[in-house]
Amino acid sequence: MSNLSVNRELVSPVPLSSEPPVVRFHHSKILALFRAIDSALIVAVLWAGLELFGLQWSNLYTAFAITAVIVFGFFAEGNEVYYLWRGHGMLDLAGRILFAWVATSIFIAIAALAIYSFKSVGIMVIASWLVATPVLMVSMHLGRRLLLAKLRAHPTEPRRVAIVGATDLGVRLINSMKTMPWLGYKVMGFYDDRAPSNDVSRRLIGSHIDVKGDLEQLYQDAHAGKLDMVFVALPMRAELRMHAVIDRLADTTISPYVIPDVFNFDLLHSRLTCLQGIPALSIYDSPLVDNGWTKRVEDLVLGAGILALLALPMLLIAIGVKVTSPGPVFFKQTRYGMGGEKIKVWKFRSMTVCEDGNDVAQAKRADPRITPFGNFLRRTSLDELPQLFNVISGSMSLVGPRPHAVAHNEFYRGQIKGYMLRHKVKPGITGLAQVNGFRGETETLDKMSGRIAYDLEYIRNWSIFLDIKILWKTIFKGFVGQNVY
């Protein structure tokens, strides 16, 4: 008989290293392989095009190929094409690949026109290359997903998944898995020992909630080898319960995952980052942290083009302001810019006064301060055109939340939750709120609250495509409005 006594209390093993544990991001080897394959495909399609048209490979085409590989890699990385955790749907993935290649094509076309003559470039070869490459690339990626979905659906490679917590987050997690069959997850159901409740923050009830049992049943199924992965989707306040679940699952060989319910926060533009293995999630972030240069290029290119087109009309408006009423042509008012910094916003003067203080009244219907010519400018938003100078100088953007007077900011920031979050991006000449009817006077708190809701929605979902969509809508519905006076 052994002299060793049995201690029934479990003891944690002594760590061999004094280094604290870290969290590592998951990297897909398959996606890393396809990143390399995409680069090779770009070169191969160009070579095939030259062979097809009977042309010789030269240093010119070497430059094209290398440039395309580098530029496409840059835009693909920015669009998160090779990020497994993004869980793009097939159409979304195809769109991201096409966007990255279109941006690459535009870059190559501009560079080619600036450096080379038409005679030195095989136009048909380049055109065929620019068209065929994205078609083959998208087809290859979609084929990969279909193949993986078929292979992982085979019973010899099960990924049987259980969800701890019949919560909104758990339902959202299951729906995400169903839209990504190539991951090979087979959801077995929920496990929850809480009483059903109409409180959505607790256990949900309904025909779509398949609860297999309580937590004891979970441990029994885990021990019996009926599960491969467990996702714990309990509320963040249930920290002790989550610890207990994870500790019990340490007596099995399944892989537990903790899903923090961060969606209880009113996320603005959230980003996940990692600081030496310490995960951190931003709650109120700006989309311009990573994409500020993109939006700046957009503002400079489009802003300069629009300013060139409107230079003559702006000159005529300036003359009209000067001859129809005494006072300066331009009016500069202090507003809050990005980060809450004060900026001077340019406008054509439309009133007999130039108010810029701590007590600025919003313009109202039949406002006696508005000049007759100023009334026309305000109704058509032509008084806002000098803000193109703000765009070029960098204090404003073409698209963004409209800047309010400092006095209005100080009032409404105490009335509307999250009001100041609209200053996470540069103010714009037009915005999502304006093309959805929230222009002009906001005489009630509800109207201002509606405008702010659209401003925050814009920040949450910002993209170049959204900016272009707003600019397009502005042409048809952003210059006039029933509340504009």
Summary of the structure (lengths in Angstrom):
residues: 485
radius of gyration: 29.4
end to end distance: 96.2
largest distance: 110.8
contacts: 1337
relative contact order: 0.06
helix: 51%
strand: 11%
